[in-house]
Amino acid sequence: MVFIGGGNPEEHQPGEAAYRYVGNMRKREVHDRNKAGGRCHLDKIKFPINFASLDTARLENYDLCGHCIRSER
């Protein structure tokens, strides 16, 4: 697992993922773990990368998931 953009995985609320955003390195697409549904298929990501922020994912040229991040575009 790769971590990008700083942040501390220990600073999260119970029930929340340590890093909110996860990218699929193969597809270059980022997902919001707190809003992801079945259409995101997070369980099938073979090459994940964690991002501390959505801005960091954008700086790394990751596309935003149309299912779980569409409201933040």
C-alpha positions in Angstrom: 0.0 0.0 0.0 1.3 3.4 -0.9 0.6 6.6 1.0 0.8 10.1 -0.6 0.2 13.6 0.7 1.0 13.4 4.4 -1.6 13.1 7.0 -1.6 10.8 10.0 -3.5 7.5 9.7 -3.9 7.5 13.5 -6.0 10.8 13.3 -9.3 9.4 12.2 -12.7 8.8 13.8 -13.8 5.3 14.7 -15.5 3.7 11.7 -13.7 5.9 9.2 -10.8 4.8 7.0 -7.4 6.0 8.1 -7.1 7.7 4.7 -10.3 8.9 3.1 -9.3 8.7 -0.5 -8.0 5.6 -2.3 -6.7 5.5 -5.8 -6.5 2.7 -8.3 -3.0 3.0 -9.7 -3.9 0.9 -12.7 -6.9 3.0 -13.7 -5.6 6.3 -12.3 -9.0 6.9 -10.6 -9.6 8.1 -7.0 -12.5 7.1 -4.7 -13.9 8.4 -1.5 -13.9 5.6 1.0 -16.6 7.3 3.1 -19.0 7.5 0.2 -18.1 4.6 -2.0 -20.8 2.1 -2.9 -20.9 -1.2 -4.8 -20.3 0.5 -8.1 -16.8 1.6 -7.0 -15.6 -2.0 -6.5 -13.0 -1.0 -3.9 -12.5 -4.6 -2.9 -11.2 -5.3 -6.4 -8.5 -2.7 -6.5 -5.2 -4.6 -6.9 -2.9 -1.6 -6.8 -4.2 0.9 -4.2 -2.7 4.2 -3.3 -3.9 6.2 -0.3 -4.3 9.9 -0.4 -4.6 12.3 2.5 -6.6 14.7 0.5 -8.5 14.9 -2.8 -6.3 17.8 -3.8 -3.3 15.6 -3.5 -4.9 13.0 -5.8 -5.7 15.7 -8.3 -2.1 16.9 -8.3 -1.1 13.3 -9.1 -3.4 13.4 -12.1 -6.0 10.9 -10.8 -9.5 11.1 -12.3 -12.4 11.5 -9.9 -14.8 8.6 -9.6 -18.1 9.4 -11.1 -20.0 7.5 -8.4 -18.5 8.6 -5.1 -16.9 11.9 -5.8 -19.2 13.5 -8.4 -20.6 16.0 -5.9 -17.1 17.4 -5.1 -16.1 18.1 -8.7 
